Amino acid sequence: MRFQIKHECRGRIRIQAAQPRMTLEQADVLETWLQSLPDVEQVSVHERTRCAVIVYRGSRHALLDALRRFSYQEQALNGPGNIRSGRALKRAYEEKLVGMVAFKAVRSLFFPAPLRAAWAAARSVPYLLRALRCLFRGRLHVEVLDGISIGLSLARREFETAGSVMFLLGLGELLEEWTHKKSVEDLARSMSLHIERVWRKTEGGEVLTPIHQVRAGDLAVVRVGGVIPLDGVIAEGEVMVNQASLTGEPIPVPKRPGSSVYAGTVVEEGECVLRVTQQSGEGRYDKIVAMIEQSEKLKSAAESRAARLADKLVPYTLAGSALVYLLTRNAVRALSVLMVDFSCALKLSMPLAVLSAMGEASRFHVTVKGGKYLEAVAQADTIVFDKTGTLTHASPVVARVIPFGGRNKAEMLRLAACLEEHFPHSMANAVVQAARERGLAHEEMHSQVEYLVAHGIASTVNGERVIIGSAHFVFEDEGCTVPPEEQATFESLPPQYSHLYLAAGGVLAAVICISDPLRAEAAAAAAALRRLGVGRVVMLTGDSERTAAAIAAQVGVDEYRSEVLPEDKARFVQAERARGHTVIMIGDGINDSPALSAANVGVAVSDGAAIAREIADITLAADDLFELVRLRDLAQRLMGRIRSNYRFVIVFNGSLIALGALGVLPPAASAVLHNLSTLGVSLRSMTNLLPPTGKQE
């Protein structure tokens, strides 16, 4: 395809497609394709001008070559299907907004007075009917105020006032509807599976296949900790599946051949082969949208309080208007009071503030699944970190192999790699990689491998039981012993490393020392969280006491627990909540999932286990722990903005009521000022909370 370069500077280029017009679908396809290029950092496609602004690193020549090869037809065949960017929604509501304002201008400038009066009378019918329905049901809600205000204006033949009030109410309703639908789409995209490739089972073996190329009837392999990528039926294997994301069931359910499984659920134990019944893009998105629309729990308490307060103030506004009329016998003053209510600003600005904060969080690679979680982040006084993958990089390497019982160091590493290659996690990958680098072939020489979640791996080699895992698993659960003559060596294991214990025949055979480098910013991030009001920073880890103590000292946590199991982490979080603390739990592994679920806010890093991301309320990109600091700062600023919105709405609208009651402001002026203040508060609510640099002030 042909593009024209319109502007260019180092690392940034603006191009225009050589086509007469660009559809919304084509803009989405082009933007998605550009984002998939390895050297592209940021993309913005504008369908009206057919332009794309690309920020990139690396070779300009490679980027231009890729652009020359781009084709809409090829992307339609091989690219991801069902792209949802929100572009169509934005275009639709922009056009509605422009149309509403333009029609208002045309009415004011060109319609004769009788026609404007007729339009106002016809337009008032829905508002009057809503008010009557509320009264018939015995409810004094905001709709009653709107209906009375418009009805009295029409009765007084003040058609311009009634028209202005209805225009501003309609504008508010349009913005509120846009806000709601945008929040639904944004949350649905953030909660989507984000699975790009699937292990497809073929006659020639397992093939890693892009998910959009998987068709109904294909076989897909899913292993422990993996998200089931597509709806299907179990063809082989037995698994325990966590269906909490769809059904809310807290306990994993067994699935056997013939059982149906659904996209988005997670395999907690075992592995299976499923026969796909529904390919990518057929219904998953709509199902997520329906779940979000039905889930009031995603709303923050502040939003709910605002809506309730708005309705509670209606009787007081009515009473105030009646009192003004009784005292002054002046209908204009009473109408001025009626023209002002607190509902629009309260009901519109609070959701806008929350939505804007969630969008701002996404710009620094934090996905928040609901406003209530931002509120909890702002209130949290305890933050609990898992160690591996959060305080460390989760890219461990083998530092040393210490053999016991006269065994050969290389042979022990080979044996460990032979076991660990079956269940790849970060430490297992380090062992396998170390064996590969040393040229140690670890072909199969054992019987079936048994994986015990969060404990270790067991198998049989030459008739001898061989296990590898944590100290708790090897020495307590399995009862293995240390060769007596090497007890001193065992007790002097270097504390700065994590340890994998390999035992054969019930006796320790080797200790593999794993180095998992601490994140450079870990200590500074913990200190920054304290400055933002976090009272306690806690670390929980399955590592040994010595390793945990060394890491805790470097990070500067207030408290740590070592050699903890998944249920221990969850119990600790539950105990803290029972003592009245608001707890944030941060983790990345399968064994963190119970604690993530138990916390007020569960935070997962995006490159961790799929089950952790699915259960978590917030996901970090894991590039920098200061993402969490920025999130805390953002949440606190959001709550500050909501409180300031409350104060402004109450004071400003209270002043308008007082001025209307005193006869200083006529009804039309009260209505205009009230609605303009609502728009002002709403626009302020949509501005960024953090400084442009993203740093804390």
Steps between C-alpha positions, in 0.01 A plus 500: 500500500615856431553763769625857474736643760348827621742583780805338652753547778731263682300207638163642389322497164155608379370322191183528294336204327456536124128421499197726452353424845579281799226308679494448875573130449801575279634746758473233770673241279783738410553611860500141630747394232733794567494426874607142426824613329799433730659846477180704531451658843186710450238535226203726439287457187255777400240369257363843401836617362620146408817575697705294745750642747768243585760523774768237444851393586749323281518500122297749297565288191349189662187695600450636149550152349234362733260780401550420131401137566187586699168386355148519642412180316788305651416626849137398450617143431789465745461779751311491830124508466241694697718806566332732751664838543208723604548707185144443374351592836701821515400599147130433567486713814713778355249527215207497743662774708579720201150443361336597828698824531450589132123443520484720811678779311269462198189514721618810681605686185246401235184354658217752555370536856179293442703212356747512792206490742345201320834317503546569874150369577553183295848441644370537857269197478763233592619705801144551625415131458811394694406737782144364512626139509722581799209665683264210429760264651534718807858602427645849518796466267683747279257440212227668709706819532572503127133449412372766739760755382419446132125483560492826699713676236257393228202601714654847539556508120877522554577274207862614465569405862337160458694441176832592660434274799411207273804560280735492798324197649525322165867590475558356846311182412703459181829540686386259770397240241832545316686464829320179588549336160864606482566359847339172397714475187820602680446248778403227257822553306705503820336175615541324166717191493796652310600152383691525176616142440374150577675162506304319228529120492565357155613165360853633489498617862415822680515818293493850646222666298358858501161482667318659207610206282344240731170368364210305647597132516873563559671349804674732749726405792462686831732434795492584869467873565387573144187687397264298283516709181179395326171332579526124450455144624767297680633236259784361714615535861345593831539847650379720783364824352452830681179650356479796738537752218174378343295330771639641824561146632790529748590129481656349186282241330617172342480470122531166322478390135164615366470793746449850361752771588482872429738769388640700789494220757831374636654155538619474859610135494585253226508550124254427224433500130180681407306489176413857403127564451509878460780683328646835598274802464169318531326619810774540760498878477121524527501267799752720682298814421185339642687401816629853550160660438343272762778550754423793730794397718735667252364840600688676774329580826553869423297469178218318680497758781478780245196345331325436833576849629363660183164329548493569874535875438191516275243537784707779654511688170123466462447610858730797450311608189165469678633693800627782279160527333318502835728772636517721190190405297734537205480215248814618318710462814354158575570390142859625532549261792346212303733565208796405719559145616808311609438189298654577162840598636509221758379223270709602199827631639573207734486224234694724262772553762530126562496413130762765425724366777468146364594625154795693642617185682492307173736755347774393740422130439268434793166331432229562762186285480268736689472828688457330837857371479644848452318609812643205694852578373464854634386371841750212534728504804672164441677380184605135476759399239581157373874488437561320173385696198397805697792612715730305270510473122376138487785422261713281727826334405691211650786643702643180653437129526606347832501117487459279806586134570796497263281550195615668179407867463426481125299180540282661767433802281410267211262303720337818634450632145347169396228545764453874476451517123150353535355787702666821384489783749770760557727292727449186290592694188821614670597138573420384146687795350806437719513135386466608139781756532727233648417256219330253735248290309209404725306245299217312669611229741224510762141387539196727502560836666276610788458874554387623841382862473721739701703208639715329241542216251537129561592211271681166495846450348652150484250384759590781739260782599646835399349829613583865452341801665491716810651416838149457641413244232828307508568488874159530664252352256733234357716446810832509317825527695837670459812278496630532860859567396384796287274671753747788534497556123121499503482754784741734323305526174539853362199703628490745211363231268174312474546125529354206311552174685554179301467173688533138386396200704403718795846664528603850389694470174561865407403858571462725198561863588278735301567868468197718430624859473314753710332781308718808519203717595352266764634679808423847360146394406435363852623830649281699258193297600565583864518870413157462339353374826545122487558394859649152444690335218506120536679231298374140480711237327537127472878539517710398798540719806853595401406609149194684621696685767764608247242635255292664775806686626578632151142615434442636849160338560333533840427129531562179308396135512706220346421147381130581473256289300218646284248443778734673747508811282122503476463450877739788569302734273169391654637554851614852413158584360333357809710742710352789301782560252443573131741268317657507154657169395751496214604174337564325172481125551245223525577472872410869549147457367325421834657805663416724203139391530496554880638856493297821474692556177692226318775631271669268248793567272408446136778254414415271792272197511173525308291401802653784703410753230147361472430518874671834560306827513791703360779399262841668477724479195788398731746737333550704815374476859444875490188416297353400836618826657339699219181299541486580873563869427236497226242333727559748781473793260178352362343484846618857563337612175174325591497673840570838340222436246261432788595826670472706182164353397346554844638854546442628146150358457411602854603855409285491186201387708557783746536761224189367327301513823610862555389590147852586384505229232206433264410137419673500162826632648482244782451217251784617274747554787406169659547303179817686404645418842408135442684500168794677661527246780465217248772640274728546800430141601632381164837675531814310598568459870875441488758756382612455137822329609306242701712580805367575843487859606 
